[in-house]
Amino acid sequence: MRDSSGYLVNINGVIKCSNNNFSDTLLSKTEIIGEDTLFVLTYQMEESLNPIIVPAGEFEAINFKGTVVMPKDHPGIQNPRFMNNYYADGVGKIIDTYFFLSSSFINEKRLVRYNIEN
């Protein structure tokens, strides 16, 4: 869904993408347990300099990029870390990366195929 400002939002109104705001932090979350801050997550839009290639094809895309900062360093885990959500106009999300805080592995979902109804 799109809201009145043109942002792509989920059913709860949380911004998932913007094709015209590349300067503001669009989403921010701080995870605190007790008195410990586990991480701070912020999302901003980022333009892709090159086409993004996935099994479904090659696309010009924009990235709803999440930056995760953990106040304490953990051996073997990069800090900060990034979650990339690439969106192609007229298609939608084509790449989604995510990870678990305790793991150095990055998981990635790529668009394999799509169909656009006329």
Backbone torsions as a table, in degrees:
resi	resn	phi	psi	omega
1	MET	NA	153.1	173.8
2	ARG	-112.8	140.6	176.4
3	ASP	-90.3	-176.5	-175.1
4	SER	-67.8	-17.1	177.3
5	SER	-92.4	-1.7	179.5
6	GLY	91.6	2.9	177.8
7	TYR	-75.2	142.5	170.5
8	LEU	-79.7	122.6	-176.0
9	VAL	-127.0	157.2	174.9
10	ASN	-86.2	-175.4	-175.5
11	ILE	-62.3	-23.5	179.3
12	ASN	-92.5	3.5	179.7
13	GLY	83.9	9.2	178.9
14	VAL	-78.6	129.3	-178.8
15	ILE	-65.6	131.8	177.9
16	LYS	-116.2	-15.8	-178.0
17	CYS	-173.8	149.7	173.8
18	SER	-140.6	136.1	178.3
19	ASN	-99.0	6.4	-178.0
20	ASN	-138.4	1.0	-179.9
21	ASN	-122.2	98.3	-177.9
22	PHE	-108.6	13.6	-177.6
23	SER	-117.1	-31.5	-175.3
24	ASP	-88.2	153.9	167.0
25	THR	-75.8	120.0	-174.1
26	LEU	-91.3	-22.0	-179.0
27	LEU	-153.3	139.9	179.5
28	SER	-143.3	140.0	178.6
29	LYS	-144.8	134.0	174.2
30	THR	-117.2	124.9	-179.4
31	GLU	-101.1	116.8	-178.6
32	ILE	-123.6	132.8	173.3
33	ILE	-123.0	120.7	-174.3
34	GLY	63.9	-119.8	176.7
35	GLU	-109.8	9.8	-178.8
36	ASP	-101.3	128.9	172.3
37	THR	-86.4	118.0	179.4
38	LEU	-78.8	-45.6	-179.8
39	PHE	-163.2	161.5	170.9
40	VAL	-122.4	126.8	-178.0
41	LEU	-117.7	126.7	175.9
42	THR	-129.9	147.0	178.6
43	TYR	-121.6	135.5	172.4
44	GLN	-138.1	154.6	174.9
45	MET	-79.7	146.1	179.4
46	GLU	-140.8	133.6	177.1
47	GLU	-79.8	141.5	176.7
48	SER	-89.0	132.1	-178.9
49	LEU	-77.9	-26.6	-177.7
50	ASN	-124.5	156.6	174.4
51	PRO	-60.4	148.3	178.4
52	ILE	-98.5	129.1	-178.1
53	ILE	-107.8	124.8	175.7
54	VAL	-132.0	169.2	179.6
55	PRO	-54.8	-28.1	-179.3
56	ALA	-79.0	-9.6	179.1
57	GLY	142.4	-166.0	-179.5
58	GLU	-114.5	131.0	-172.3
59	PHE	-136.0	144.4	163.9
60	GLU	-77.7	131.3	-172.6
61	ALA	-143.4	162.6	171.5
62	ILE	-119.3	154.1	-173.6
63	ASN	-116.2	121.4	169.3
64	PHE	-86.3	90.0	-167.8
65	LYS	-93.6	123.1	176.3
66	GLY	-96.4	133.4	176.3
67	THR	-113.9	121.7	-179.6
68	VAL	-107.9	120.6	177.4
69	VAL	-115.9	126.0	175.7
70	MET	-104.3	127.6	-176.8
71	PRO	-63.7	-24.6	178.1
72	LYS	-111.4	133.3	175.9
73	ASP	-74.6	147.0	177.7
74	HIS	-124.8	129.9	-177.3
75	PRO	-54.9	131.4	176.7
76	GLY	80.9	0.1	-179.1
77	ILE	-118.2	123.4	-179.0
78	GLN	-63.9	143.3	179.0
79	ASN	-144.6	115.9	5.0
80	PRO	-77.2	168.7	176.6
81	ARG	-122.7	160.2	-173.8
82	PHE	-128.4	140.2	173.5
83	MET	-114.6	120.5	-177.0
84	ASN	-104.1	132.3	177.6
85	ASN	-129.6	93.8	-176.9
86	TYR	-87.8	132.4	179.1
87	TYR	-121.2	134.4	175.4
88	ALA	-108.6	135.8	-179.2
89	ASP	-59.4	130.7	178.4
90	GLY	80.5	-5.9	-178.7
91	VAL	-118.2	-47.8	-177.2
92	GLY	110.8	-153.1	-176.5
93	LYS	-71.3	129.5	-179.7
94	ILE	-114.4	-22.8	174.6
95	ILE	-141.2	140.3	177.4
96	ASP	-138.9	118.1	175.7
97	THR	-111.7	145.2	179.2
98	TYR	-153.8	165.8	-178.8
99	PHE	-156.3	168.5	172.7
100	PHE	-101.9	140.3	-175.9
101	LEU	-56.5	-35.3	-174.8
102	SER	-84.7	1.2	-176.5
103	SER	-123.3	144.7	177.3
104	SER	-84.7	-8.4	-179.0
105	PHE	-76.0	142.2	176.1
106	ILE	-113.3	126.1	177.9
107	ASN	-93.9	146.0	-178.2
108	GLU	-139.3	133.1	172.8
109	LYS	-109.9	133.1	-179.7
110	ARG	-124.7	143.1	178.1
111	LEU	-67.0	124.8	-179.1
112	VAL	-94.4	-42.6	178.8
113	ARG	-156.5	163.7	178.6
114	TYR	-156.7	162.0	178.5
115	ASN	-139.5	128.8	177.9
116	ILE	-110.2	119.9	179.1
117	GLU	-73.1	141.0	176.9
118	ASN	-81.2	NA	NA
